[in-house]
């Protein structure tokens, strides 16, 4: 049994040795044993499943062959209600809690000197622990610098007591800091989200500034076109067409005559 438990604690454990018991024949025997145990209960009906540990499986299955020596109750599925009631279960030799909670230092068997309630301010207790740690370290140095006793000394050395106390103080500081990991993660997430929001606001502001600059340029173009003399533009275009006709260049058929209204309409379209 010790070898099996050691195997289960390996990084890559092999399947438990009792997995070979889950054969089709044994499972049928278990089902038959459960049916016969239910029928033999008082009253014939019960809301609770039968307790197979109180049933003699060899007597109940006397007409069957190859009934194993070990109890068939081992093939039963784990009781979920028992797991929920106890709050933990065991897998490969390790205990796992149903609810993912981090046990405190006191629940793990250590000496806890700070309040377990996270809503209580722990800073005064941590300052006291830190001062005690510094004092113990100073006393440890004094003990190490002191000359050894001349006569045989049967008691444990004094420095060992200081080392143990320093270890306890360090465990308290580390456990208290680990309890603040969720708060630290939440603060980091808030900072990251706040920075992303600021970046989006800066990008939006840059886009708005670019749009305002483009609108100002378009407005300037509209103003320049509106202040120009439309009659001069018409005359320049008509003179260009007349010059082309006198030079022997045939004008395009169906080319309309430009008017002042046409020029104004064209200016509005490009503006």
Secondary structure as UniProt FT lines:
FT   HELIX           2..8
FT   TURN            11..12
FT   HELIX           17..21
FT   HELIX           24..39
FT   TURN            42..43
FT   HELIX           52..54
FT   HELIX           57..60
FT   TURN            61..63
FT   HELIX           72..75
FT   HELIX           80..86
FT   STRAND          88..91
FT   TURN            92..93
FT   STRAND          94..97
FT   TURN            105..109
FT   TURN            118..119
FT   HELIX           123..145
FT   HELIX           158..179
FT   HELIX           181..227
FT   HELIX           230..246
FT   TURN            247..248
FT   TURN            253..254
FT   HELIX           260..270
//
